[in-house]
């Protein structure tokens, strides 16, 4: 593991969004024990609720999840310190997710409140330029409180030559776009993928084989399995509950383990991480572990460990994942972090 990989950055909600954090924090990770040693706040910025890294440069990006949304960029030092590179408005309210496309040329952000996707060209240092596109989604879903209009929740670039996927909770849709590298514009691929009404799709995880994807429904508590084809199409192949527990389940993060054998889903409301075996025709729930909190908003699989950020319990819980069964077991004591919303290796 590289020196940079030893440092983990943590996003949070600050007082601007009713949170208790002060900005982006850094922590030193012990790859053997999984332990995190907090290094403090390394960038004071408003509600950096989601973080991403440049694929080739030591640059970190964060959203500012505010009514007037923004994105910021920082150069990452050897000890996790952050040097500002620049910031830009996203053109929409409450950006909650962002990603850099694989060639490192553009940054893409999802405006939850604005129901839109913003694109920014990145210069040779990884700093964002003026926004090159803003695509606004239209429509609504059956839930009058959460789906009154579009709510873009995730941008998921293809690791290959396929389209960018934009997951929209408000319109029960996954939109597909080709990014024109020269102009920085998004070209829609029709038709968009529609989930069952009321799903409220939040995040999507791609399988390492490149042929499968798994989408969690925040509103209906499900996991939808898709076949991903070479032309960027998504074909539904399965749909299972995100949890085996009772209660109001609101899935948040979803990820596939590095070896492709297991799927992990964080469930808010009941405070669990569900583990699914992916060896069959549809995901099979094999374990569901308590996180000792109620609101696991995000997690990161790093090496043999799972780091769960519980936004409301003000902590990150560390687990060791059994390589044979895929089941996480808690190790050590929870790490106290104010309003954590994202863990980034």
The 8 nearest C-alpha neighbors of each residue, nearest first, counted from 0:
[[1, 4, 2, 5, 3, 30, 302, 6],
 [2, 0, 4, 3, 5, 6, 77, 344],
 [1, 3, 4, 5, 0, 77, 6, 78],
 [2, 4, 1, 5, 6, 77, 79, 78],
 [3, 5, 1, 2, 6, 0, 344, 7],
 [6, 4, 28, 2, 3, 27, 7, 1],
 [7, 5, 27, 4, 3, 26, 79, 28],
 [6, 8, 344, 26, 343, 25, 27, 5],
 [9, 7, 25, 343, 24, 342, 26, 344],
 [8, 10, 342, 24, 341, 23, 25, 343],
 [11, 9, 341, 23, 48, 47, 340, 49],
 [12, 10, 339, 340, 48, 338, 47, 20],
 [11, 13, 46, 18, 338, 20, 48, 16],
 [14, 12, 18, 20, 46, 19, 15, 21],
 [13, 15, 17, 18, 16, 19, 12, 20],
 [14, 16, 13, 17, 45, 46, 18, 65],
 [17, 15, 14, 18, 13, 12, 46, 65],
 [16, 18, 14, 15, 13, 19, 12, 46],
 [19, 17, 13, 12, 14, 16, 338, 20],
 [18, 20, 13, 337, 338, 14, 12, 21],
 [19, 21, 13, 337, 12, 338, 11, 18],
 [22, 20, 13, 43, 19, 40, 44, 23],
 [23, 21, 43, 44, 42, 20, 40, 45],
 [22, 24, 10, 42, 40, 9, 41, 43],
 [25, 23, 40, 9, 39, 41, 8, 22],
 [24, 26, 8, 38, 7, 39, 79, 9],
 [27, 25, 37, 38, 7, 36, 6, 35],
 [26, 28, 6, 36, 35, 5, 7, 37],
 [29, 27, 35, 5, 34, 6, 30, 33],
 [28, 30, 33, 34, 31, 32, 35, 27],
 [31, 29, 33, 32, 28, 302, 5, 34],
 [32, 30, 29, 33, 34, 303, 28, 304],
 [33, 31, 34, 29, 30, 330, 319, 28],
 [32, 34, 29, 30, 31, 304, 28, 35],
 [35, 33, 29, 32, 28, 36, 317, 331],
 [34, 36, 28, 27, 26, 37, 33, 29],
 [37, 35, 27, 26, 38, 28, 34, 29],
 [36, 38, 26, 39, 25, 35, 27, 24],
 [39, 37, 26, 25, 36, 27, 40, 24],
 [40, 38, 24, 37, 25, 41, 26, 23],
 [39, 41, 24, 23, 42, 22, 25, 43],
 [40, 42, 24, 80, 23, 81, 39, 25],
 [43, 41, 23, 22, 40, 44, 81, 24],
 [44, 42, 22, 21, 23, 41, 40, 45],
 [43, 45, 22, 42, 46, 47, 21, 23],
 [44, 46, 63, 47, 13, 22, 15, 43],
 [45, 47, 12, 13, 63, 48, 64, 11],
 [48, 46, 63, 62, 10, 61, 11, 49],
 [47, 49, 11, 10, 46, 340, 12, 62],
 [50, 48, 341, 96, 61, 47, 62, 10],
 [49, 51, 61, 60, 10, 343, 341, 62],
 [52, 50, 60, 59, 98, 61, 97, 53],
 [53, 51, 59, 58, 60, 54, 50, 99],
 [52, 54, 58, 56, 55, 99, 103, 59],
 [55, 53, 103, 56, 52, 101, 99, 102],
 [56, 54, 53, 57, 103, 58, 52, 102],
 [55, 57, 53, 58, 54, 125, 124, 52],
 [58, 56, 75, 74, 53, 59, 55, 52],
 [57, 59, 74, 53, 56, 75, 73, 52],
 [58, 60, 52, 73, 72, 51, 74, 53],
 [61, 59, 72, 51, 50, 71, 52, 73],
 [62, 60, 50, 71, 47, 70, 49, 51],
 [63, 61, 70, 47, 69, 49, 64, 94],
 [62, 64, 47, 69, 46, 45, 68, 65],
 [65, 63, 93, 94, 46, 68, 62, 95],
 [64, 66, 93, 68, 67, 63, 92, 94],
 [67, 65, 92, 93, 68, 64, 112, 91],
 [68, 66, 65, 92, 91, 69, 93, 88],
 [69, 67, 65, 92, 93, 89, 66, 63],
 [68, 70, 88, 89, 63, 87, 62, 67],
 [69, 71, 62, 87, 86, 61, 63, 88],
 [70, 72, 86, 61, 60, 85, 62, 87],
 [71, 73, 60, 84, 85, 59, 83, 126],
 [74, 72, 83, 84, 82, 59, 81, 58],
 [73, 75, 58, 82, 81, 57, 83, 59],
 [76, 74, 81, 57, 58, 79, 80, 73],
 [77, 75, 80, 79, 78, 81, 74, 57],
 [76, 78, 79, 3, 75, 2, 80, 6],
 [79, 77, 76, 80, 6, 3, 75, 2],
 [78, 80, 76, 77, 75, 6, 25, 81],
 [79, 81, 76, 41, 78, 75, 82, 77],
 [80, 82, 75, 73, 74, 41, 76, 42],
 [81, 83, 74, 73, 84, 75, 80, 76],
 [84, 82, 73, 85, 72, 74, 81, 71],
 [85, 83, 73, 72, 126, 74, 82, 86],
 [86, 84, 72, 83, 71, 126, 127, 87],
 [87, 85, 71, 70, 72, 69, 127, 88],
 [86, 88, 70, 69, 89, 71, 129, 85],
 [89, 87, 69, 90, 68, 70, 86, 67],
 [90, 88, 69, 68, 91, 117, 87, 70],
 [89, 91, 88, 68, 92, 133, 117, 67],
 [92, 90, 113, 89, 110, 68, 67, 115],
 [91, 93, 66, 112, 113, 68, 67, 110],
 [92, 94, 64, 65, 112, 68, 111, 66],
 [95, 93, 110, 64, 109, 111, 68, 62],
 [94, 96, 64, 111, 93, 109, 49, 110],
 [97, 95, 109, 153, 49, 108, 94, 152],
 [96, 98, 108, 107, 109, 154, 51, 62],
 [99, 97, 107, 51, 106, 100, 154, 108],
 [98, 100, 106, 105, 103, 53, 107, 101],
 [99, 101, 103, 102, 156, 105, 98, 106],
 [102, 100, 103, 158, 99, 54, 156, 157],
 [103, 101, 104, 100, 54, 105, 99, 55],
 [104, 102, 101, 100, 105, 99, 54, 53],
 [103, 105, 121, 102, 120, 100, 106, 122],
 [106, 104, 120, 121, 119, 100, 103, 99],
 [105, 107, 99, 119, 118, 98, 120, 100],
 [108, 106, 118, 98, 97, 117, 99, 119],
 [107, 109, 97, 117, 116, 96, 154, 110],
 [110, 108, 116, 96, 94, 151, 153, 152],
 [111, 109, 94, 115, 113, 91, 93, 114],
 [112, 110, 150, 151, 114, 94, 93, 152],
 [113, 111, 92, 93, 114, 110, 150, 91],
 [112, 114, 91, 92, 110, 115, 111, 150],
 [115, 113, 150, 149, 151, 111, 110, 112],
 [114, 116, 135, 110, 113, 134, 136, 151],
 [115, 117, 109, 134, 133, 108, 110, 135],
 [116, 118, 133, 108, 107, 132, 89, 109],
 [119, 117, 107, 132, 131, 130, 106, 133],
 [118, 120, 130, 106, 105, 131, 127, 128],
 [121, 119, 105, 128, 127, 104, 106, 183],
 [122, 120, 127, 125, 105, 126, 104, 128],
 [123, 121, 125, 124, 126, 127, 120, 128],
 [122, 124, 125, 121, 126, 104, 56, 103],
 [125, 123, 122, 126, 121, 56, 58, 84],
 [124, 126, 121, 122, 123, 58, 127, 56],
 [125, 127, 121, 122, 124, 84, 85, 72],
 [128, 126, 121, 120, 119, 125, 122, 129],
 [129, 127, 120, 119, 121, 130, 126, 122],
 [130, 128, 119, 131, 127, 87, 120, 88],
 [129, 131, 119, 118, 132, 128, 117, 120],
 [130, 132, 183, 119, 118, 129, 184, 120],
 [133, 131, 118, 184, 117, 130, 134, 183],
 [132, 134, 117, 116, 135, 118, 115, 90],
 [133, 135, 116, 115, 132, 136, 117, 185],
 [136, 134, 115, 114, 133, 116, 137, 113],
 [137, 135, 114, 115, 149, 134, 138, 151],
 [136, 138, 149, 135, 148, 139, 170, 114],
 [139, 137, 170, 148, 149, 136, 140, 169],
 [138, 140, 148, 170, 147, 146, 169, 149],
 [139, 141, 146, 170, 142, 169, 197, 171],
 [140, 142, 197, 143, 146, 196, 139, 147],
 [141, 143, 146, 144, 145, 140, 197, 147],
 [144, 142, 147, 146, 145, 141, 140, 139],
 [145, 143, 142, 146, 147, 141, 148, 140],
 [144, 146, 142, 143, 147, 169, 148, 168],
 [147, 145, 169, 140, 142, 148, 139, 143],
 [146, 148, 143, 139, 145, 144, 140, 169],
 [149, 147, 139, 146, 169, 138, 150, 170],
 [148, 150, 169, 114, 170, 139, 136, 138],
 [151, 149, 114, 111, 169, 168, 167, 112],
 [150, 152, 167, 111, 114, 109, 110, 115],
 [153, 151, 167, 111, 201, 166, 109, 150],
 [154, 152, 166, 96, 109, 165, 202, 151],
 [153, 155, 165, 164, 109, 97, 166, 108],
 [154, 156, 164, 163, 165, 153, 157, 98],
 [157, 155, 163, 100, 164, 158, 154, 162],
 [156, 158, 159, 161, 163, 162, 160, 155],
 [159, 157, 101, 156, 160, 161, 100, 209],
 [160, 158, 157, 161, 101, 156, 209, 162],
 [159, 161, 157, 162, 158, 229, 231, 230],
 [160, 162, 231, 157, 159, 230, 163, 229],
 [163, 161, 177, 176, 175, 231, 157, 164],
 [162, 164, 156, 176, 157, 175, 155, 177],
 [163, 165, 175, 155, 174, 154, 156, 162],
 [166, 164, 154, 174, 173, 153, 155, 175],
 [165, 167, 173, 153, 152, 151, 172, 201],
 [168, 166, 151, 150, 172, 152, 169, 170],
 [169, 167, 199, 200, 150, 171, 201, 170],
 [168, 170, 146, 149, 150, 148, 139, 167],
 [169, 171, 139, 140, 172, 149, 138, 168],
 [172, 170, 194, 168, 199, 169, 193, 200],
 [173, 171, 193, 170, 167, 192, 194, 174],
 [172, 174, 166, 192, 165, 191, 167, 164],
 [173, 175, 191, 165, 164, 172, 192, 166],
 [176, 174, 164, 188, 163, 162, 187, 191],
 [177, 175, 187, 163, 162, 186, 188, 185],
 [176, 178, 162, 186, 185, 163, 179, 187],
 [179, 177, 185, 184, 180, 186, 176, 183],
 [178, 180, 184, 183, 181, 182, 185, 177],
 [181, 179, 183, 182, 178, 184, 104, 105],
 [180, 182, 179, 183, 184, 178, 120, 104],
 [181, 183, 184, 180, 179, 131, 178, 132],
 [184, 182, 180, 131, 179, 181, 178, 120],
 [185, 183, 132, 182, 179, 178, 131, 186],
 [184, 186, 178, 177, 176, 179, 187, 183],
 [185, 187, 177, 176, 178, 184, 188, 179],
 [188, 186, 176, 175, 189, 185, 177, 174],
 [189, 187, 175, 176, 190, 186, 177, 191],
 [190, 188, 191, 187, 175, 174, 192, 176],
 [189, 191, 188, 192, 174, 175, 187, 193],
 [190, 192, 174, 189, 173, 175, 193, 172],
 [193, 191, 173, 172, 174, 190, 194, 233],
 [194, 192, 172, 171, 191, 173, 195, 196],
 [193, 195, 171, 172, 196, 198, 192, 200],
 [196, 194, 198, 197, 193, 171, 199, 172],
 [197, 195, 198, 194, 171, 140, 141, 199],
 [196, 198, 199, 141, 140, 195, 142, 218],
 [199, 197, 216, 219, 218, 196, 200, 195],
 [198, 200, 168, 218, 216, 217, 171, 197],
 [201, 199, 216, 168, 198, 215, 217, 171],
 [202, 200, 152, 168, 217, 215, 216, 166],
 [203, 201, 215, 214, 153, 252, 200, 253],
 [202, 204, 214, 213, 215, 253, 205, 212],
 [205, 203, 254, 213, 212, 253, 214, 255],
 [204, 206, 212, 211, 207, 213, 209, 203],
 [205, 207, 211, 208, 209, 212, 255, 259],
 [208, 206, 209, 259, 205, 257, 258, 255],
 [209, 207, 206, 210, 211, 259, 205, 258],
 [210, 208, 207, 206, 211, 205, 227, 212],
 [211, 209, 227, 208, 226, 228, 206, 212],
 [210, 212, 226, 206, 227, 225, 209, 205],
 [213, 211, 205, 225, 204, 206, 224, 226],
 [212, 214, 224, 204, 203, 223, 225, 222],
 [215, 213, 203, 223, 222, 202, 224, 204],
 [216, 214, 222, 200, 221, 202, 201, 217],
 [217, 215, 200, 198, 199, 221, 220, 218],
 [216, 218, 249, 250, 199, 220, 201, 200],
 [217, 219, 199, 198, 216, 220, 249, 197],
 [218, 220, 198, 216, 221, 217, 197, 199],
 [221, 219, 216, 241, 248, 217, 249, 218],
 [222, 220, 240, 241, 216, 239, 219, 215],
 [221, 223, 215, 239, 241, 214, 238, 240],
 [224, 222, 238, 214, 213, 237, 215, 221],
 [225, 223, 213, 237, 236, 212, 235, 238],
 [226, 224, 235, 212, 234, 236, 211, 233],
 [225, 227, 211, 234, 233, 210, 228, 235],
 [228, 226, 210, 233, 211, 232, 225, 231],
 [227, 229, 232, 231, 230, 226, 210, 233],
 [228, 230, 231, 227, 161, 232, 210, 160],
 [231, 229, 228, 232, 161, 162, 227, 160],
 [230, 232, 161, 228, 229, 162, 227, 233],
 [231, 233, 228, 230, 227, 234, 229, 226],
 [234, 232, 227, 226, 225, 235, 228, 231],
 [233, 235, 226, 225, 236, 232, 227, 228],
 [234, 236, 225, 224, 237, 226, 233, 223],
 [235, 237, 225, 224, 234, 226, 238, 281],
 [238, 236, 224, 281, 223, 235, 239, 225],
 [237, 239, 223, 222, 224, 221, 240, 236],
 [240, 238, 222, 221, 241, 223, 237, 282],
 [239, 241, 221, 242, 222, 220, 243, 238],
 [240, 242, 221, 220, 222, 239, 250, 264],
 [243, 241, 244, 240, 273, 266, 248, 287],
 [242, 244, 245, 240, 241, 287, 284, 273],
 [245, 243, 242, 246, 269, 248, 287, 271],
 [244, 246, 243, 247, 248, 242, 269, 268],
 [245, 247, 248, 269, 244, 268, 249, 242],
 [246, 248, 268, 249, 245, 269, 220, 267],
 [247, 249, 268, 220, 246, 266, 267, 269],
 [248, 250, 217, 267, 266, 220, 268, 218],
 [251, 249, 266, 217, 265, 267, 220, 248],
 [250, 252, 265, 296, 266, 249, 217, 297],
 [251, 253, 297, 265, 264, 202, 250, 298],
 [252, 254, 264, 263, 204, 202, 265, 203],
 [255, 253, 204, 263, 262, 256, 264, 252],
 [254, 256, 262, 261, 259, 206, 263, 257],
 [257, 255, 259, 258, 261, 262, 254, 260],
 [256, 258, 259, 255, 207, 260, 300, 261],
 [257, 259, 256, 260, 207, 261, 255, 206],
 [260, 258, 256, 257, 261, 255, 207, 206],
 [261, 259, 277, 258, 276, 278, 256, 262],
 [262, 260, 276, 275, 277, 256, 259, 255],
 [261, 263, 255, 275, 274, 254, 256, 276],
 [264, 262, 274, 254, 253, 273, 255, 275],
 [263, 265, 253, 273, 272, 252, 266, 250],
 [266, 264, 272, 252, 251, 250, 271, 295],
 [267, 265, 250, 271, 249, 270, 248, 272],
 [266, 268, 294, 249, 270, 295, 269, 250],
 [267, 269, 293, 248, 270, 294, 247, 249],
 [268, 270, 267, 293, 271, 248, 266, 246],
 [271, 269, 293, 267, 292, 290, 294, 268],
 [272, 270, 289, 266, 290, 288, 269, 265],
 [271, 273, 265, 288, 264, 287, 266, 263],
 [272, 274, 287, 264, 263, 286, 242, 271],
 [275, 273, 263, 286, 262, 285, 284, 287],
 [276, 274, 284, 283, 262, 282, 261, 285],
 [275, 277, 261, 283, 282, 278, 260, 285],
 [278, 276, 282, 260, 261, 279, 275, 281],
 [277, 279, 276, 260, 280, 282, 281, 261],
 [280, 278, 281, 277, 282, 283, 276, 260],
 [279, 281, 282, 278, 277, 237, 236, 283],
 [280, 282, 279, 237, 283, 277, 224, 236],
 [283, 281, 277, 275, 276, 284, 279, 280],
 [282, 284, 275, 276, 285, 281, 277, 279],
 [283, 285, 275, 274, 286, 276, 282, 273],
 [284, 286, 275, 274, 283, 276, 287, 273],
 [287, 285, 274, 284, 273, 288, 326, 275],
 [286, 288, 273, 272, 274, 271, 289, 285],
 [287, 289, 271, 272, 290, 273, 286, 327],
 [290, 288, 271, 291, 270, 272, 287, 292],
 [289, 291, 292, 271, 270, 288, 316, 272],
 [292, 290, 289, 270, 293, 316, 271, 312],
 [293, 291, 270, 290, 312, 294, 309, 295],
 [292, 294, 270, 268, 269, 267, 295, 291],
 [293, 295, 267, 309, 270, 296, 311, 268],
 [296, 294, 309, 267, 308, 297, 265, 270],
 [295, 297, 251, 294, 309, 340, 310, 308],
 [298, 296, 252, 308, 341, 295, 340, 307],
 [299, 297, 307, 306, 308, 342, 252, 305],
 [298, 300, 306, 305, 342, 301, 307, 343],
 [299, 301, 305, 304, 302, 306, 298, 256],
 [302, 300, 304, 299, 303, 305, 344, 306],
 [301, 303, 304, 300, 30, 305, 257, 33],
 [304, 302, 320, 319, 301, 305, 300, 322],
 [305, 303, 319, 301, 318, 302, 320, 300],
 [304, 306, 300, 318, 299, 317, 319, 301],
 [305, 307, 317, 299, 298, 316, 315, 318],
 [306, 308, 298, 316, 315, 297, 309, 295],
 [309, 307, 315, 297, 339, 295, 298, 340],
 [310, 308, 295, 294, 312, 314, 311, 296],
 [309, 311, 338, 339, 340, 313, 312, 294],
 [310, 312, 313, 309, 294, 338, 293, 292],
 [311, 313, 309, 314, 292, 310, 293, 294],
 [314, 312, 337, 338, 336, 311, 310, 335],
 [315, 313, 335, 336, 334, 309, 312, 333],
 [314, 316, 308, 334, 307, 333, 309, 306],
 [317, 315, 333, 307, 306, 314, 334, 318],
 [316, 318, 306, 330, 329, 305, 315, 307],
 [319, 317, 329, 305, 328, 330, 327, 304],
 [318, 320, 304, 328, 327, 303, 305, 329],
 [319, 321, 327, 326, 303, 304, 325, 322],
 [320, 322, 325, 326, 323, 324, 327, 319],
 [323, 321, 325, 324, 320, 303, 326, 319],
 [322, 324, 321, 325, 326, 320, 260, 261],
 [323, 325, 326, 321, 322, 320, 285, 261],
 [324, 326, 321, 322, 320, 323, 261, 327],
 [325, 327, 324, 321, 320, 286, 328, 274],
 [328, 326, 320, 319, 318, 321, 325, 329],
 [327, 329, 318, 319, 320, 330, 326, 321],
 [330, 328, 318, 317, 319, 327, 331, 316],
 [331, 329, 318, 317, 328, 319, 332, 33],
 [332, 330, 333, 329, 317, 34, 318, 316],
 [331, 333, 334, 330, 316, 317, 329, 34],
 [334, 332, 316, 315, 314, 335, 331, 317],
 [335, 333, 315, 314, 336, 332, 316, 35],
 [334, 336, 314, 313, 333, 315, 337, 312],
 [335, 337, 314, 313, 339, 334, 338, 315],
 [338, 336, 313, 20, 19, 339, 335, 314],
 [337, 339, 310, 313, 11, 12, 19, 18],
 [340, 338, 11, 310, 308, 337, 10, 341],
 [339, 341, 11, 48, 10, 310, 296, 308],
 [342, 340, 10, 297, 49, 9, 339, 48],
 [341, 343, 9, 299, 8, 298, 10, 344],
 [342, 344, 8, 7, 9, 341, 50, 299],
 [343, 7, 4, 8, 6, 342, 301, 299]]
